[in-house]
C-alpha cells in the first residue's frame, strides 16, 4: 500500500504462508515470514521497518508525519498495536492465566484505541499514513479473527462503536 500511495512501481509476489517458499526462506531466514522488501539488492523485513524505509527512500507523499511529536506518537501507537497482538496471541497459545483474564486485558488495551479513533476517518491523521497501514492489518484482521475460532467477539460493537466504525471504513478504502 505504501509503494502504491507513493506511485512507486513494484512487483508483488504472493506467498503460501504455511509452505514457506525457498525464496522467502532465502530472503528472510531470521523470521521466515512476510512481508519482505527487496530494493537495490537490499533486503528488509518487518512491516514497520519496511514502511519507514519506503518513507525515507521516496520523499513524495510522506506516510509518517513530518512533525517530530506526531512522528513519535505514530511510532508509540504502532508499538502499542504490537503489544495488543502479543497479549492476544500469547493468550491463545499459552492460556495459563485463563481466557477471561486475557479478554479483559486485551479489551482494556483496545479501549485506548477506541478513544484514539473517535471522530477520525484515519488512525493517526487526516489521511492514509503510517499508523493507518500498521493498524489496519493488525487489529481487525489478526486480532479479531484469531478469537473468532473460539466464538469470541473481541471488538464488540456495543463496547467499541468508534473502532468498529473505523474498521468498517477500512473496507471502503
N, C-alpha and C positions, 0 to 999 in steps of 0.2 A: 504494500500500500504506500509506503514512504517513497519508493522509487517512482511509482505511478504519479503521486502528487507532485513530485519534483520534475516530472516529464523526462525521466532518465530511462532509456531503453534497457531492457533486461531480458534474460531468459529464465523462465520459471520451470523447475523440474519437480514433478510430483514424486513424493516418496511413499513407499509402502512401509509405514511405521513399524508394524510388528516384524517384518522381514529384514529390515536394515540392509540396504544395498551395499555392495562393496564400495561404491563411490561415497556414500555417506560415512562409512567406517574409515575411509581414507581421509576425507575432508574434516571429520570431527571425531578423531579417535578417543578424545578425552570423555566427552559426554554421550557420544553416539546418538545424537538427536538433532532434529531440525529446530529452528532454521539455521542455515549456513549461507553466508555470503562470500562469493569469490570475486575479488576486484583487483585487477592488475597483479595477478598471481599471489595475492594476499588472501588468507582465509580467516574469516571471523565467524564465531558462533555466539549464541545467546541473543535473544531478541533486543533487549535494551542496548547492549553494546553495538549491535548492528544499526539500530536506529540512530544512535549518537554518531557513529561513523558516517552514515549516509548524510546526516545533517551537517557535519563538519566538512565533508568532502564536496558536497554540492550546496552552495550557499543560497541558491534561489529557493523561494517558498519554504522558509525555515519551519521546522516541525517542533523544535524546542523554543520556548520563549526566549526573547533576547534580553529581557531584564534579568539581572543576576538573581534577585529574590524569587521571581516567578520560575526561573530555571531550577533553582534549588528546591522549590516546592514541588515542581513536577517530578524531580528525582525522589523526593520524600514519598510522594503518593505512589510512585512506581514501586519503591521498596516496600511500602505498606501493603500494596496489592500482592506482592510476592509472599509476604508474611501470612496474609489471609489464606492463600493457597497452600502454603506449607502446613499451617494448622489443619486445614481441611483434609489434605491428602494424608497427613500423618495419622489423623484420627480414623481414617478409613483403613489404613494399612496396619496401624498399631493401636487398636481400640481399647487399650488398658484402662484409660480413665473413664470410659463409657461414652456412648453415643450422645446422650443428653447433655453431658458436660461440654463435649465438642461442639454440638449445635449452639449452645449458649455462647461459647467463646467466639465462634465464627460470626454469629449474628451480632454480638456486641461490636466486633470489628467492622462489620458491614454497616452498622449504624453511622459510623463516621463517613463512609462513602455516600450514604443516603443524604447526609447534610451537605456534603460537598457538591452533589449534582443537583440539588434543589434549585429549580428555576433556570437551569442551564441546559443548552442544547448539546454541548460537548463537555466532556470531563476535562478540566484543566484549561479552559479557554473558550473563545467565541467561535473558533473554527477547529477543524480536524487538526490535531497535532500529536506530539509525542505521547502524552498521557492518554489521549483517546485511543491511540494504537496499542498501547500497553494494556490498558484495562479492558478494551473491547473483546479481546480473545479470552482473557483470563476469567473474569467474573461471570459473565452469562454462560459461557460455554464450558469451561473447565470446572468451575466450582459447582454451578447449578446441576450440570449433567452428571458429575461424579456422585452426587447424592440422590439423583433420580433412581438409580438402581436399588436404593433402599426405600423408595417411595417417600422421600422426604423433600419437601419444597423448601430449600434453603433460603430462598428470597421471596417469601410470600407477599403478594400484592398489598394485603391489608397492613402489613408491618413496614413494607418498603415501597410505598407508591411511587416516589420520585425515581428510585433506582429502576423499578420496573418500567416506568415511562421512558427512561433513558435507554434501557435495554431494547425496548420496542423500537425506538428511534434508530438504534444501531442497524436494525434490519432494513431500514429505509435508505441508508447511505450506501 
